[in-house]
């Protein structure tokens, strides 16, 4: 009876312990699976994974990706390039699945099948690819940071003139990055084409060809028109403004159909741009402003443009007469209100040469002469009306009795026209009105002292001032 009890107890114990035994065997199997190493002859790209555990293979893959993302990728925009690391272009790698695939090779099947896989690897190793992933937002940021600064505008063929001879300056193509087209282009290259080492990608760009050519500019050889004025009596500040303004126009080439804004070419009229305070006209008076005197530059160029017979598209006269040209021969400019603009209406380029030195200001326009030798053009100023300046007197209680101070110089007013006169073989064949101009009269202004305790004298002086007659002021002063 006791033996039977022992047997039953043992059977129960065996039955209850069976799951523990099975689970223990499973855990041992899993541990062995985890400890399995990758077979010899298996590579992840160029990394030899032979004998590595999954964890070791993952670390090796990370090291390789770090090496790869350090390589420089040359991004090309036409003939320019900039090097950017693959990391900055958003290249990264997630190779867990590939490593799992490497670890599974030769681990399944019976002994014979596994042995065959090992022998095959000895003869022909397996190379698994690294998985490159690219963040397109990182690509976009890199292109904006490194490539957008390489954008450049086209530079037209130009001219310089030294010692009376023209030299052609080569043009340069303009290049603009096409960002939206370049982002997927770079991403595709990095994911599907790039293997290793330094990479090269041609970005999508817009090319703008320069205008002109050596052949076209060789046509510029003849003097078409010139003009000059004198500024020797100018202050140093006004002379500086004239020199600066002339320099902005000297050397300009206008191709057929081109227009130029003289005001915009010389702006901004600021101290930072080299201009100084000097007298200028504003609302019928003389004021100090940066760039004062700059209108003499536009006026002198106007004379050359007229004689070259280019098309004037905008021109304004001064509010008051100027002393360096005859009426209607001026061209005033003022930021925001007045401009001098003209257009090259010829079929060949023209070149503007300007100089300002020693009190002499001049412009010459060169191109290809198209007018017959027996033809000449001149311009005549006709004064239609002259308006003599008035006198304006203002009482000043701070000045001594009868003391006078001029506060504004007079300007005679005019109405005038400019005529274009064409002659052939010395005979006038046409006379055409170019412009009509009106110049304001500006009165002579004086302050007159009325400081006195003599009421009779004060009343007499105020009456003289009200008459705006300076002679009456002198009479009252003499009387009292």
CORGIBEL-V618530 format. One line per field, one symbol per residue. ss: DSSP state (H for helix, E for strand, C for the rest). A space follows every 10 residues. Layout:
# CORGIBEL-V618530
ss=???
This chain:
# CORGIBEL-V618530
ss=CHHHHHHHHH HHHHHHHHHH HHHHHHHHHH HHHHHCCCCC CEEECCEECC CCCHHHHHHH HHHHHHHHHC CEEEEEECCE EEEEECCCCC EEECCHHHHH HHHHCCCCCC HHHHHHHHHH HHHCCEEECC CEEECHHHHH HHHHHHHHHH CECCECCEEE EECCEEEEEC CECEEEECHH HHHHHHHHHH HHHCCCCCEE EECCEEEECC CCCHHHHCCC CEEEEEEEEE CCCCCHHHHH HHHHHHHHHC CCEECCCCEE EHHHHHCCCC CCCCCCEEEE EECCEEEEEE CCCCHHHHHH HHHHHHHHCC EEEECCCCCC CCCCCCCCCC CCCECCCECC EEECCCCCCE EEEEEEECCE EEEEEEECCC CCCCEEEEEE EEEEEEECCC EEEEEEEEEE CCCEEEEECC ECEEEEEEEE EEEECCEEEE EEEEEEEEEC CECEEEEEEE ECCCHHHHHH HHHHHHCCCH HHHHHHHHHC
